[in-house]
Amino acid sequence: MPVFTSDVQILKTGSCVVEPYAVPSPMFIGLKRQLGIGGGSTVSLVHDAGELLVVDTGFDWESDLSPENREKHVSGLCRTLKQVGLEPGDITRVFITHFHQDHYGGVELFSQARWYCHRQALSDCPDHYKDRFLGLDDDEFITSHTRMMATPGHTRGHASLLWSREGSALRIALCGDAIVNLPWLMSNAVWRHNADFWDENAARASVQRLLDAADVIIPGHGEAFFTRPDADAAGYGNTP
Ligand SMILES: [Zn+2]
């Protein structure tokens, strides 16, 4: 019997080793590979009108595609799901914000689910998954109360999800790498170290679009946070 009761739940908080003031250097790559720091993305779960939607799959040590690392990833996710009374087979939909290994690696764990991404990200999808992903358009709903928002910049086809329900005080954005984490946002920095980085102006516009649309941000590599100081007074209280 599932013990999952929230509409939106963070299964795993992604980490990030590169501070917003840092320039990329081999040291960071080394840290990421050797320590696994700054690895997998945030993994979230949306419970919406009978659908169980996983957002990003959060693959740690993204450059290590060995069977051992894959097994570690799978067992970690299964353990996390079990804590909320679920098994991988219970998940009905998966949304991938963009095709970087730390966000989509291990998606095959949810082989029975429907897989979605932004239609413009389909061209970035690895060949062996091409037939599996369904493309969504900007503002299209993936579940009853969750719609996709195109948030390009980090990659051309990057997209986020916005969960919002009538009667609920909070609108929650699941942002992938459009917003890395709160320190990056406060530093006015956007992640641009990826080879397929698309456009800085677009990335900044996407950040603004998300801040305007949401009360709560669930970023790709850090803790969730409110978009304005009074957002938590709207009905949910401010219990930590
Ligand atoms: Zn990324």
Boltz pocket constraint, residues with backbone or C-beta under 6 A from the ligand:
constraints:
  - pocket:
      binder: B
      contacts: [[A, 98], [A, 100], [A, 154], [A, 177], [A, 194]]
      max_distance: 6.0
